[in-house]
Amino acid sequence: MAKAAGIKRESLYRALSSRGNPRLSTLSAVTKAMGLTLTVETPQTAHR
């Protein structure tokens, strides 16, 4: 996964650990390597 994402293995382990703090670019690279898309949406509201 690290190779496909273009990230060093140790850096990926560190970023995705329970104490990690991954950058958005890291998350984007990992999701892209998995064939997924990272999407940000506004929350849905109950009232219109």
N, C-alpha and C positions, 0 to 999 in steps of 0.2 A: 504494500500500500504506500509506504513512504517513497519508494522509487517511482511509482506511478504518479504520485503527487508532486514529485520533485523536491522532497524534503528529506533531510537526514533522519535516519531511523531514530536516533537518540532525541532529536528535537521533537519528532512526532510523539514519542512516548512521553516526553516531558509536558508537551502542550496538552495532551489528552488525559493526563493523570488527574487524580482527584485534587491536587494542589496546583494544577496547571492553569494558565491564563492564555489560551490561544488567541492569536490575532485573527481578524476576519479573513485575511489572505490565506492563513493556514486552513481554516474551516472551509473556505471556498475551494482550495486546491484538493482537499480530501474528499469533499462531496463530489467534485468534478471527476476525480479518479474513480469514484464508486459509480459513476454514471447517474448521479443525482443532481438536482438543482437546488441551490439555497435561495429561498424566497422570504422577503419581508413584507408583511401585510399590516394594514391598520386593523385594530381590533373591531369586531362586529359589535354593534350596539343593539340593545333590546328595544330601545325607543326610536321611533322615526318622527 
